[in-house]
Amino acid sequence: MLDGKIAVVTGSCAGIGAAVARHLSSLGATVVVNYPFASLKHEADCVLQSLEMPGIAVEADLSTIEGPKHLIDTAVAKFKKIDILVNNASVAIFKPLELATLEEWNTMSNLNGRGYLLVTQAALPHLNNPSRIVNITSSDCRFPKLTHSLYTGTKGMQDVFTKVWAKELPPKYGCTVNSVIPCATRYF
């Protein structure tokens, strides 16, 4: 079904990203597994070994300015194209608004907002027509919870990115842009 397709899945060494990577691989896609820090290499390698199709694991901290480009450049150097981009890497910090810090806002907005933006920008020139961009957002955008103010704000950026990109990008790049909006999941 996805034979010959190259899928880049951000934040895929655990949780939703790992499940997405395994599913895409089970459908025949070659998956680029992403992990942010050397300390998570083992987890990324375990995901890579569990895939049905051979893939690669790339260390790239997507909260940095350089990380998104490094991830995409490495994937394209190996596979020459991208058919599927799944923006999944995110971080969550939950606190009452009056206790939230600017450092926590920066941590979440750098990964949850700027990370999605920069990964997508880096991937655009390499999208194989037709291609798919899928942003993993959050049900918090529809059903906000107490103490989730900053997190929901950053997930809201992802939600709005999806809506705008779904109109802006298809005519230029031959892609579709959609989101998946999960409820809370157990991290494993």
Buried (B, 14 or more C-beta within 10 A) or exposed (E): EBEEBBBBBBBBBBBBBBBBBBBBBEBEBBBBBBBBEEEBEEBBBBBBEEBBBEBBBBBBBBBBEEBBBBBBBBBBEEBEBBBBBBBBBBBBBBBEEEEBEEEBBEBBBBBBBBBBBBBBEBBBEBBBEEBBBBBBBBBBBEEBEEBBBBBBBBBBBBBEBBEEBBEEBBEEBEBBBEBBBEEEEEEE
